[in-house]
Amino acid sequence: MKNCSNFTNNIVISIIISFISITYVYGQIPIENDSIVDSEDFDIIDMGSTMIEEKEGSPSWVSDMFSAMRLGIQYGFTYKVEKPDKIMNNRLSFRLEYSKSFMDYLSLHIDTKMFAFLKNDHRIRDEKDIVFEGRTREAYLQTSFNKTSIKAGIQIVVWGESDYAIVTNEIGRLDYREPLSLNMDDLRIGQPMLTVDQYSSFGYWSAFFVPYPEFNEQPRKGTGYYYDPFDGKVEYLKEKQKGNFFEYGLRWRKTYGKSDVSIMAASLIDNQYALRMVTPDLIAKSKHRFFMTGVTLNRAINNLLVKGEVALKSRKAYNNASFQIIKKNALDASLGVDYSPNSTFTLSMEAVNYHIMDWSNQIQGMPRNNYIILMALSKQLMKNDLSFSWASMYNGPYTNFFNVVSASYNWNDHITLNFDALIPIVDDNRSGFYPYRDQKQVAFRILYQL
């Protein structure tokens, strides 16, 4: 599947290069002047001026092409301030976004990014290397007719209401190679799928089909966030499995005034491999199917937005004391409130609980209830050019706190400066954040957009 993903990325990049090449060549073709101008006194006609006027007066395929394109170049630097201090991120990224309609009923959407990891970046395994990596978030064709929309290609489907928790939003996979990020948009990774949206007076229907489900990206060996719970004493083997591993689901959504509700059902492959110990030094990884049904709702009340979701997940995979797979049902839920007294200030609070039904002491590493309490606020100043935000997350019962303080400044229409401070506080070695307890960091980013 990784090869399939890399192949898809290469196709997308080739398409982009072809577009740019065609645009450049077309831009070099002179525009012929077919008009005949009569001049009584036979003065010499200024052909240069005539061509310029015609170019300005006629539609330009080149300008139309570039008007649908958005380019961004970003440099990011992150420093780990707690001993042993070191550089974590030192990288450039190039992002291309393209959205263009053709023939009134067909459109192409592309959102792809290329990274260049520079010296001392934690993704670099050899300090002498500069590593390049591509990541296509979205690249799909869309056609619409009547009240139906069909998309085919690399996509991201978001069903949940929570900005941080995964309750009903189980469809897409995530990139955990930067595990301290709380920005879900940066964490989400697209995958090939077919989606159909149908709008009707009875509600909005949305269906998806994924032929080759992919999995969450984990920190790789030799990188800054890699952590091996077995301390390198075991090897991993992918099990050969028969049958189909398609993913498919359906959601219905309806708006009632200032409220909306959605009901959904999906058959999914877990985004994490199910692990099973074969021998003390060999662990098998397998694809595991589970079924999810869920409900989401939100309600606007004056300056408040109340949102919630609940999902029943049937036969999720867990491990027992012998590190064998046991299957249990899970009930996950979240409830959040956004308070915005004006357009420049927002206060958010959210509570999340992941509950394993019929839990017993046989289940290893997972408590009966894993809960999260999150609080965040954001404030905009200087005509929205300057913004500050703060988010703090408490996770129990294996206590840990995670705090992020951010600032963003729009220097002008093209340049944006960003600053982040990341402060994890973890004492319990059973916490999933324990491997990152010393990762107190400051980060700086500068983004230039065309």
C-alpha positions in Angstrom: 0.0 0.0 0.0 2.9 2.3 0.7 4.1 1.7 -2.9 0.6 2.5 -4.2 0.6 5.7 -2.2 4.0 6.7 -3.5 2.9 5.8 -7.1 -0.1 8.0 -6.7 2.0 10.9 -5.4 4.3 10.6 -8.4 1.4 10.7 -10.8 0.0 13.9 -9.1 3.4 15.5 -9.2 3.8 14.6 -12.9 0.4 16.1 -13.7 1.4 19.3 -11.9 4.7 19.5 -13.8 2.9 18.9 -17.1 0.4 21.8 -16.3 3.3 24.2 -15.6 5.2 23.0 -18.7 2.2 23.4 -21.0 1.5 26.8 -19.5 5.0 28.0 -20.1 5.1 26.8 -23.7 1.7 28.3 -24.5 2.9 31.6 -23.0 5.7 31.7 -25.6 3.4 31.4 -28.6 2.9 34.8 -30.2 -0.7 35.9 -30.9 -1.3 36.6 -34.6 -3.1 39.8 -35.7 -5.7 38.7 -38.3 -7.3 42.2 -38.5 -6.8 44.5 -41.4 -6.4 48.2 -40.7 -7.0 50.8 -43.4 -4.9 54.0 -43.3 -5.5 56.8 -45.7 -2.0 58.2 -45.5 -0.3 54.9 -45.3 1.4 55.4 -41.9 3.4 52.6 -40.5 1.3 50.6 -38.0 2.7 49.9 -34.5 2.3 46.1 -34.5 3.8 45.9 -30.9 1.1 48.2 -29.5 -1.6 46.4 -31.5 -0.6 43.0 -30.1 -0.5 44.3 -26.5 -3.9 45.8 -26.9 -5.3 42.5 -28.3 -3.7 40.5 -25.5 -5.3 42.8 -22.9 -8.7 42.7 -24.6 -8.8 38.9 -25.1 -9.1 36.1 -22.5 -5.7 34.7 -21.5 -5.5 30.9 -21.0 -2.2 31.5 -19.2 -3.6 33.9 -16.6 -6.8 31.8 -16.2 -4.6 28.8 -15.5 -2.6 30.6 -12.8 -5.6 32.3 -11.3 -6.8 28.8 -10.2 -3.4 28.0 -8.6 -2.1 29.0 -5.2 1.6 28.5 -4.2 3.1 28.6 -0.7 6.7 28.3 0.5 7.3 27.8 4.2 10.4 27.5 6.3 10.0 25.9 9.8 12.5 25.7 12.7 11.8 24.0 16.0 14.2 23.8 18.9 14.0 21.5 21.9 14.8 23.7 24.9 14.9 21.0 27.6 18.2 19.2 28.1 19.5 17.6 26.1 18.6 20.5 23.9 18.8 20.2 20.1 17.2 21.2 16.8 14.1 19.1 15.9 12.8 20.8 12.8 14.8 22.5 10.1 12.8 22.2 6.9 11.4 23.9 3.8 8.0 23.0 2.3 6.5 23.9 -1.0 2.7 23.7 -1.3 0.6 23.8 -4.4 -3.2 24.2 -4.3 -5.2 24.1 -7.6 -8.9 24.2 -8.2 -10.3 24.6 -11.7 -13.6 23.9 -13.4 -13.9 22.5 -16.9 -17.0 22.3 -19.2 -19.3 23.5 -16.5 -19.7 20.1 -14.8 -16.2 18.8 -14.2 -13.5 20.2 -11.8 -10.0 19.3 -10.7 -8.8 19.8 -7.1 -5.2 19.4 -6.0 -3.5 20.1 -2.7 0.0 18.7 -2.6 3.2 19.5 -0.7 6.9 18.8 -1.1 9.3 18.8 2.0 13.0 19.4 2.0 14.5 18.3 5.4 17.7 20.2 6.0 20.6 19.5 8.3 19.8 18.5 11.9 16.1 18.0 11.1 14.9 15.0 13.1 13.8 13.2 9.9 17.4 13.2 8.7 19.2 9.9 9.5 22.5 11.0 8.0 23.6 14.5 8.9 25.1 15.0 5.4 21.8 14.4 3.6 19.0 16.6 2.5 15.9 14.4 2.2 12.9 15.2 0.0 9.5 13.9 0.6 6.1 14.5 -1.1 2.7 14.4 0.5 -0.5 14.8 -1.5 -3.4 15.7 0.7 -6.0 15.9 -2.0 -6.1 15.2 -5.7 -9.5 14.4 -7.2 -11.9 15.0 -10.0 -15.4 16.1 -9.2 -18.5 16.1 -11.4 -21.9 17.6 -10.4 -25.3 17.3 -12.0 -28.7 18.2 -10.6 -28.3 17.7 -6.8 -25.6 15.1 -7.0 -21.8 15.4 -6.6 -19.3 12.7 -7.3 -15.6 12.8 -6.4 -12.9 10.3 -7.3 -9.2 10.4 -6.2 -7.2 11.2 -3.1 -9.6 12.8 -0.6 -10.1 13.5 3.1 -13.5 12.9 4.6 -14.4 14.5 7.9 -17.6 13.4 9.7 -17.0 14.5 13.3 -17.7 17.8 15.1 -14.8 17.7 17.5 -11.7 19.8 16.6 -9.3 17.6 18.5 -10.9 14.2 19.4 -11.5 11.2 17.2 -15.1 10.0 18.0 -17.0 9.5 14.7 -14.2 10.8 12.5 -12.6 7.4 12.0 -12.5 7.3 8.2 -9.2 9.2 7.6 -5.8 8.2 8.6 -3.4 10.6 10.5 0.3 11.4 10.4 1.8 10.8 13.9 5.4 11.4 12.8 5.0 14.9 14.4 3.1 13.6 17.5 3.1 17.0 19.3 0.9 18.7 16.8 -2.7 19.5 17.8 -3.7 20.8 14.3 -5.9 18.1 12.9 -5.7 19.7 9.4 -1.9 19.1 9.4 -2.3 15.6 10.8 -4.9 14.4 8.2 -3.6 12.4 5.2 -5.7 11.7 2.1 -6.2 8.3 0.5 -7.8 7.1 -2.7 -11.6 6.9 -2.5 -14.9 7.5 -4.2 -17.5 9.8 -2.6 -21.0 10.6 -3.6 -23.0 13.5 -2.1 -26.7 13.8 -2.7 -28.7 16.9 -1.6 -32.5 16.6 -1.1 -35.3 18.3 0.8 -35.1 15.4 3.3 -31.5 16.1 4.1 -27.9 15.8 2.8 -26.7 12.2 2.1 -23.0 11.4 1.9 -21.4 8.0 1.0 -17.8 6.9 0.5 -16.0 3.8 -0.7 -12.2 3.2 -0.1 -10.7 0.3 -2.2 -7.3 0.3 -0.5 -7.4 1.6 3.1 -4.1 2.9 4.4 -2.8 3.3 7.9 -1.6 6.0 10.3 2.0 7.1 9.7 4.2 6.4 12.7 7.6 7.8 13.6 10.3 5.8 11.8 13.3 4.3 13.3 16.2 6.7 13.5 14.0 9.8 13.6 13.5 12.1 16.6 10.2 10.9 17.8 10.7 7.1 17.3 9.9 5.0 20.3 10.0 1.2 20.6 8.1 -0.2 23.6 10.0 -3.5 23.1 13.4 -1.7 23.0 14.4 -3.4 19.7 14.0 -6.9 21.0 11.2 -7.9 18.6 10.6 -7.9 14.9 7.3 -7.1 13.1 5.7 -9.2 10.4 2.6 -8.3 8.3 0.2 -11.2 8.3 -1.2 -12.5 5.0 -4.9 -12.1 5.1 -7.6 -13.2 2.7 -10.9 -11.5 1.8 -11.7 -7.9 0.8 -10.6 -4.9 3.0 -12.8 -2.3 1.4 -14.2 0.5 3.6 -17.7 2.0 3.0 -20.2 4.1 4.8 -23.2 6.4 4.6 -24.2 9.5 6.5 -27.4 11.5 6.6 -27.4 15.1 7.8 -30.2 17.6 8.3 -30.3 21.2 9.3 -33.1 22.6 11.4 -32.8 26.4 11.8 -29.7 26.9 14.0 -29.2 23.2 14.7 -28.2 20.2 12.7 -28.0 16.5 13.3 -26.3 13.6 11.5 -26.6 9.9 11.7 -23.9 7.6 10.2 -22.9 4.0 9.8 -19.6 2.6 8.3 -17.6 -0.6 8.0 -14.0 0.3 8.5 -10.5 -1.1 8.7 -8.8 0.2 11.9 -6.2 2.9 11.1 -3.9 1.1 13.5 -2.7 -2.4 12.8 -3.9 -5.0 15.3 -0.8 -6.6 17.0 -0.4 -10.2 18.1 2.6 -11.9 19.6 3.7 -15.0 17.6 6.9 -15.7 19.5 8.6 -13.7 22.2 10.7 -12.0 19.5 8.1 -11.8 16.7 4.9 -9.7 16.5 2.4 -10.0 13.7 0.5 -7.0 12.3 -2.9 -7.5 10.8 -5.8 -5.5 9.3 -8.8 -5.4 11.6 -12.3 -4.6 10.6 -14.9 -3.0 12.9 -18.3 -1.4 12.5 -19.2 2.1 13.6 -22.6 3.8 14.1 -22.7 7.3 15.3 -24.7 10.5 15.9 -23.5 14.1 15.8 -25.3 17.3 16.6 -24.7 21.0 17.2 -26.9 23.9 18.2 -26.2 27.7 18.1 -27.6 29.6 21.0 -26.8 33.4 20.8 -23.0 33.5 21.2 -22.7 29.8 22.1 -22.2 26.8 19.8 -22.9 23.5 21.6 -21.6 20.4 19.8 -21.5 16.8 20.6 -21.1 13.3 19.1 -21.3 9.7 20.2 -20.2 6.5 18.4 -20.6 2.8 19.1 -17.7 0.8 17.7 -18.3 -3.0 17.4 -15.5 -5.5 18.0 -12.5 -3.3 18.3 -9.1 -5.0 18.8 -7.2 -4.9 22.1 -4.5 -7.0 23.7 -4.6 -9.3 26.7 -1.8 -10.2 29.1 -0.4 -12.7 26.6 -0.4 -10.0 23.9 -3.1 -11.8 22.0 -6.0 -10.0 20.3 -9.3 -9.8 22.2 -12.4 -8.0 20.8 -14.5 -5.6 22.7 -17.2 -3.0 21.9 -16.4 0.6 22.6 -18.6 3.7 23.3 -16.9 7.0 22.6 -18.4 10.5 23.2 -17.5 14.1 23.2 -19.3 17.3 24.3 -18.0 20.8 23.5 -18.9 24.5 23.7 -17.6 27.4 21.7 -18.2 30.9 23.2 -17.7 33.9 20.9 -18.8 37.2 22.4 -17.5 39.0 19.3 -15.7 38.2 16.0 -12.2 38.5 17.5 -12.4 36.3 20.6 -13.3 32.6 21.0 -13.2 30.4 24.1 -13.6 26.6 23.6 -14.1 23.8 26.1 -14.5 20.1 25.3 -14.7 16.9 27.2 -14.1 13.5 25.6 -14.4 9.9 26.9 -13.3 6.7 25.3 -15.1 3.8 27.1 -14.4 0.1 26.6 -17.5 -1.9 27.2 -17.3 -5.2 29.2 -13.7 -4.2 30.2 -11.7 -6.5 32.4 -8.2 -6.7 33.8 -7.2 -8.9 30.9 -7.0 -5.8 28.7 -3.5 -4.5 28.8 -2.4 -0.9 28.4 -5.9 0.5 28.0 -8.1 1.7 30.9 -11.8 1.3 31.0 -12.3 5.0 30.5 -9.7 7.2 28.8 -10.8 10.8 29.2 -9.7 14.2 27.9 -10.6 17.7 29.0 -9.5 20.5 26.7 -9.7 24.3 27.0 -8.6 26.7 24.2 -8.9 30.4 23.5 -8.0 32.7 20.6 -7.8 36.4 20.3 -7.3 38.6 17.2 -5.8 42.1 17.3 -4.6 44.8 14.9 -7.5 44.4 12.4 -7.0 40.6 12.6 -3.4 40.8 11.4 -2.1 39.6 14.9 -3.6 36.6 16.6 -2.8 34.8 19.9 -4.1 31.3 20.9 -3.6 29.0 23.8 -4.7 25.4 24.3 -4.3 23.1 27.3 -5.2 19.4 27.3 -5.6 17.2 30.4 -5.6 13.4 29.8 -6.5 10.8 32.4 -6.5 8.4 34.2 -2.7 8.2 33.3 -2.2 11.9 34.0 -0.6 14.2 31.5 -0.9 17.8 30.5 -0.1 19.2 27.1 0.0 23.0 26.5 0.5 25.0 23.3 0.9 28.8 23.1 0.8 30.3 19.6 1.1 33.7 17.9 0.6 34.6 14.2 1.2 37.8 12.4 0.3 38.7 8.8 3.2 40.9 7.8 1.5 41.7 4.5 -0.7 40.0 1.9 1.9 37.4 1.2 4.0 36.9 4.3 2.8 35.3 7.6 5.0 34.8 10.7 4.1 32.1 13.3 5.5 31.2 16.7 4.6 28.2 18.9 5.7 27.0 22.4 4.9 23.4 23.2 5.0 22.3 26.8 4.2 18.6 27.7 4.0 17.7 31.4 4.0 14.0 32.0 4.9 12.0 35.1 3.0 8.7 34.7 4.9 6.2 32.6 1.7 4.5 31.6 0.7 7.7 29.6 0.9 7.6 25.8 2.7 11.0 26.1 5.4 9.6 28.4 8.0 9.1 25.6 7.7 12.9 24.9 7.9 14.2 28.4 11.2 16.1 27.7 10.0 17.6 24.4 9.5 21.1 25.5 9.9 23.1 22.3 9.7 26.5 20.7 8.9 26.7 17.0 9.1 29.5 14.3 7.6 29.4 10.8 7.6 31.9 8.0 5.1 31.4 5.1 5.2 33.1 1.8 2.1 32.7 -0.4 1.6 33.7 -4.0 
